Amino acid sequence: MIEEKIKRKQAKVGVIGLGYVGLPLLVEIAKSGFKAIGFDVDEKKVAELKRGKSYIIDISSRILKNLITQGDVIVTTDFSLLSRVDVVCICVPTPLSKTKEPDLNFVIDAADRIGQKLRKEHLIILESTTYPGTTREVVLPILEKSKLKAGKDFYLAFSPERVDPGNKRFTLKNTPRIVGGINPRSTKIASLFYSQFVEKVISVSSCEVAEMSKLLENIFRCVNIALVNELMLLCDRMGINIWEVIEAASTKPFGFMPFYPGPGLGGHCIPIDPFYLSWKAREYDFWTEFIELSGKTNENIPYFVVSKLSRILSSKQKSFCGSKILVLGVTYKRDIDDTRGSPALKIINLLLKEKAIVSFFDPYISNLEVNGQKLKSQNLTPELLKEMDCVLIVTDHSCIDYEKVVRYSSLILDTRNVLKNFNDEKIIPI
Ligand SMILES: NC(=O)c1ccc[n+]([C@@H]2O[C@H](COP(=O)([O-])OP(=O)(O)OC[C@H]3O[C@@H](n4cnc5c(N)ncnc54)[C@H](O)[C@@H]3O)[C@@H](O)[C@H]2O)c1
């Protein structure tokens, strides 16, 4: 019985997709005592991981290497090894197509590969963020091509990953886990599996509830960030400091939760998830106008940053053309090494189009390619800062020496309010 195997940690676990979600999951599963196999289609990535080299800062290479050496973890591109596992977690990307529609090709491919090796008592869990209905309407029929019956011969569930890269306080282990199966037995077995390595597991009544709950979490952030971003635009016009407004409102001990403006949204989740839901909603003749509006509002913010920068330069009798701009921080949020969807990319692209001379500094990123142009992270020296017409803070990494930045720069546009404690006229908050 699969339950016994899970309880005794004798079940072998496969993780498909060794990215920012799959790799930490693989390591946590193996650390808890299961033998685990990680699958990925990216040969280069797998070759590095096999040598015990982690590319994610939250995952220590030493731990990964130990797990591989001890034989607790195998990393491979050979999907025939799926025949050795009892549980499979799918952690492949769920991007948008060019027309902003869900692209489930990676999920379909993973399900196809599992389907070829599916056995009785297998437990399959989808973790990739997606619209409600994906597990039952897309994954289930592919797996049932094996002639095995879902919920009876094998078990199928959805459990959203809630990893917050760079967050030291909340990890995979102490972040509660939501699990919803295609039937009660699938929910029960999947919940039992997660309870082996996650402190708190919340079982919900269906995979659709689990899928929608993940979208609610991310859309909640997207909408609230859009709201403060819109207020930021108004405050800019009215000459009011939005940061002070939020600080003041945050003193209310109930009914208010602060969200902050910034240079625009980035990453793999918040900017994408609203479009997954809007797309599915249309099947039900439903227009998620409020949610779509928040997506659009946030997408426009990098344009505002660039226009504010232009205004600041004009006030110094300068224009973009020929001005030297240093972008400080290019990852989509602080203290991580991930530039996917980062607003810095859009901002740099816009600045280059305006013929500004753009350079960047990021302690986590050495090279960047924007629209075919290759940029290298500079050394953050007093000379570099003195040379700049403006420093644009896009990511507020905590290891940056902001005192040095303030001392040697002549003009700073701070999109993160990281310089709030410096009282200097050359600092312009967004
Ligand atoms: N990154 C986050 O913070 C985060 C948080 C919660 C949820 N999610 C969701 O988790 C999912 C994965 O995100 P991620 O950030 O880990 O993506 P990622 O791009 O970092 O990693 C995905 C990995 O899957 C591999 N892959 C692609 N197709 C494959 C296939 N057919 N078989 C095997 N491997 C395949 C890729 O090579 C890559 O290594 C997405 O749905 C995302 O929305 C991400």
The ligand as a Tripos MOL2 file, in Angstrom:
@<TRIPOS>MOLECULE
LIG
   44    48     1     0     0
SMALL
NO_CHARGES

@<TRIPOS>ATOM
      1 N1          9.6030   30.7360   -8.6160 N.am      1 LIG1
      2 C1          8.7110   30.9150   -7.6820 C.2       1 LIG1
      3 O1          8.9300   31.6980   -6.7640 O.2       1 LIG1
      4 C2          7.3970   30.1480   -7.6900 C.ar      1 LIG1
      5 C3          6.6320   30.1310   -6.5240 C.ar      1 LIG1
      6 C4          5.4520   29.4080   -6.4950 C.ar      1 LIG1
      7 C5          5.0250   28.7350   -7.6450 C.ar      1 LIG1
      8 N2          5.7650   28.7840   -8.8020 N.ar      1 LIG1
      9 C6          5.2770   28.0340   -9.9520 C.3       1 LIG1
     10 O2          6.0120   26.8170  -10.0470 O.3       1 LIG1
     11 C7          6.2110   26.4460  -11.4160 C.3       1 LIG1
     12 C8          7.6800   26.3010  -11.7250 C.3       1 LIG1
     13 O3          8.3170   27.5470  -11.5310 O.3       1 LIG1
     14 P1          9.8830   27.7170  -11.3890 P.3       1 LIG1
     15 O4         10.1050   29.1050  -10.9110 O.co2     1 LIG1
     16 O5         10.4730   26.5950  -10.6330 O.co2     1 LIG1
     17 O6         10.3130   27.5750  -12.9330 O.3       1 LIG1
     18 P2         11.7920   27.3950  -13.5110 P.3       1 LIG1
     19 O7         11.7640   27.9210  -14.8840 O.co2     1 LIG1
     20 O8         12.7800   27.9260  -12.5280 O.co2     1 LIG1
     21 O9         12.0210   25.8280  -13.5450 O.3       1 LIG1
     22 C9         11.3220   24.9460  -14.3140 C.3       1 LIG1
     23 C10        12.2320   23.8020  -14.7080 C.3       1 LIG1
     24 O10        11.4560   22.8600  -15.4340 O.3       1 LIG1
     25 C11        12.2540   22.3710  -16.4950 C.3       1 LIG1
     26 N3         11.3800   21.7900  -17.5020 N.ar      1 LIG1
     27 C12        10.6890   22.4160  -18.4790 C.ar      1 LIG1
     28 N4          9.9520   21.5210  -19.1420 N.ar      1 LIG1
     29 C13        10.1770   20.3170  -18.6060 C.ar      1 LIG1
     30 C14         9.7150   19.0040  -18.8550 C.ar      1 LIG1
     31 N5          8.8100   18.7840  -19.8050 N.pl3     1 LIG1
     32 N6         10.1680   18.0000  -18.1010 N.ar      1 LIG1
     33 C15        11.0660   18.2520  -17.1250 C.ar      1 LIG1
     34 N7         11.5460   19.4560  -16.8160 N.ar      1 LIG1
     35 C16        11.0930   20.4820  -17.5460 C.ar      1 LIG1
     36 C17        13.0790   23.5470  -16.9370 C.3       1 LIG1
     37 O11        14.2350   23.1380  -17.6300 O.3       1 LIG1
     38 C18        13.3910   24.2100  -15.6000 C.3       1 LIG1
     39 O12        14.5970   23.7160  -15.0400 O.3       1 LIG1
     40 C19         5.5070   27.5250  -12.2320 C.3       1 LIG1
     41 O13         4.2030   27.1110  -12.4790 O.3       1 LIG1
     42 C20         5.4860   28.7140  -11.2920 C.3       1 LIG1
     43 O14         4.4340   29.5950  -11.5830 O.3       1 LIG1
     44 C21         6.9580   29.4620   -8.8220 C.ar      1 LIG1
@<TRIPOS>BOND
     1     1     2 1
     2     2     3 2
     3     2     4 1
     4     4     5 ar
     5     4    44 ar
     6     5     6 ar
     7     6     7 ar
     8     7     8 ar
     9     8     9 1
    10     8    44 ar
    11     9    10 1
    12     9    42 1
    13    10    11 1
    14    11    12 1
    15    11    40 1
    16    12    13 1
    17    13    14 1
    18    14    15 2
    19    14    16 1
    20    14    17 1
    21    17    18 1
    22    18    19 2
    23    18    20 1
    24    18    21 1
    25    21    22 1
    26    22    23 1
    27    23    24 1
    28    23    38 1
    29    24    25 1
    30    25    26 1
    31    25    36 1
    32    26    27 ar
    33    26    35 ar
    34    27    28 ar
    35    28    29 ar
    36    29    30 ar
    37    29    35 ar
    38    30    31 1
    39    30    32 ar
    40    32    33 ar
    41    33    34 ar
    42    34    35 ar
    43    36    37 1
    44    36    38 1
    45    38    39 1
    46    40    41 1
    47    40    42 1
    48    42    43 1
@<TRIPOS>SUBSTRUCTURE
     1 LIG1         1 GROUP 0 **** ****
